[in-house]
Amino acid sequence: MRAARTLVTLDEAGTGDHVCQLMGPADDVMDHSRAFVADGALFGDKVMIVGPAVFETAGEFAQTVLDPARLDGPLIAAVRREAENAGREGYRSLRVLHHVTPGAWPEGPEELLRSELDLEEFAADSGALVVCAYRGVEWGASTLEEIRCVHPHHLGSRPASPAFQVYRTGKEGWTVNGVIDAEGADAFGAVLCTLLAQSATVRLLCHDLEFFDAAAMGTLADASRHLPDRKVVLEGTNETLRLAWELSGFAVPSIPVVMAP
């Protein structure tokens, strides 16, 4: 089963991992990732590099190099196609190095978050290895916090895991761990609204959820009503959370949330 963890180097990343690699302003993506890319040949993986136009020089390191600004369609569609090609071509799997830059996402942080959740689901379900490299100085704090919390694996200048994480653990569910309070409520709401836009029912596995305060409850209630005919199911909730939810007045038919032990 996949589990959240902090990495010291990319050598520790394995199949099915989705890594958020945070770099300093002067760090070179290829310098930090050359061994990761080279290991593709060692393990029989096809290497795909996604980055801005300057990354065309990375063709010597990978079988496929894409500029996201030139894609015809969403990034996840291109990644899935390449994974299918890798299987037909006899590779073990696909490993993706995605250098994420603000200029490649003119649609804004909402579209980037949706793409990262797509990549998280893809990595978990396919066994592919996906590394998303960010320079922290290029991103706003709120956007970066949202992005970090949907990666189960972390590496780089701020390697510690965020206060909470949402990541794929099965075909029908998403694990939620850590602490969701007033500071993280907005990020949690953004993630949940993005998931609900793609699925009528979102199943959250909360066995490792340590704390969920009143602000988080309000965010959960609002997100569940963000779109019509949606439902959020929280499994593994403890008695305290279920009681707090009820006493706060959220356990009503107009709020499509199910709290289950």
Residue, then its C-alpha position, 0 to 999 in steps of 0.5 A: m500500500r502507498a504511504a506518505r514519506t519524505l525522501v532524502t534523494l530521488d534514488e529512494a523514489g519507486t514505482g507508483d510514487h508521486v514526488c514533489q521536489l522543491m528547488g532553490p532559485a538557482d537550482d538546475v532541474m536536470d542537474h538535480s534529476r540526471a540520476f533519476v532520468a538515467d535510472g530509467a535505462l537501468f530499470g527498463d522504464k521509458v523516460m518522459i520529460v515535461g517542461p518549457a521550451v528550453f527543455e528541448t535540450a533534454g532530448e539526450f536524456a529522455q525518449t519523450v520531451l514535451d512543452p506543456a504550453r504546446l500540448d493539444g489537450p490536458l497534460i494527463a492525456a499526453v502522459r496516459r498515451e505515453a504510458e500506453n506506448a511504453g507498454r507496447e514498446g516493451y518498457r517496464s513502466l513510465r517515469v515522468l519528470h515534470h518541471v512545473t513553471p507558472g508560464a505553462w499554466p495561464e489558466g491559473p492554480e485551479e487548473l494546475l491543482r486539477s492536473e496534479l490530482d490527475l497525475e496523483e491518480f495516474a501514478a497510484d493506479s498505473g505504477a508509474l513514477v512521477v516527479c514534479a519539480y517546483r522552484g518555490v520562489e516562482w509560486g505564491a504561498s497558497t498555490l504551493e501549499e495546495i500543490r504540496c498537499v496532493h503529493p504523498h512524497h516530498l524532497g528538496s529545500r522544504p522536504a517536510s510534509p505539509a500539515f495534511q495530505v490527500y493522496r490516492t490509495g485505491k481505485e475508489g478512495w483518497t487517504v486524508n492524513g495529518v491536521i486540517d485546521a483554519e490554516g489549511a482549510d482553504a487548501f483542503g476546500a480547493v482539493l475537495c472541490t476539484l475532486l468533486a468536479q470529477s466525481a459525483t461521490v468522493r470517498l475520503l479515508c480518514h483513519d490517519l486524520e489527526f485533527f479536523d477543526a471547526a473551520a475544516m468542517g465548514t469548508l467540508a460542508d461548503a465544498s460538498r454543496h459546491l456542485p449539484d448531486r455530489k456527495v462526500v463520504l468520510e470513512g474511518t472517522n472517530e466518535t469525537l469528530r462525528l459528534a462535533w459534526e452533529l453538534s455543529g449543525f452540519a448533519v442535515p440532509s442539505i449537506p451531502v456528507v456521510m461520516a462513517p466509522 
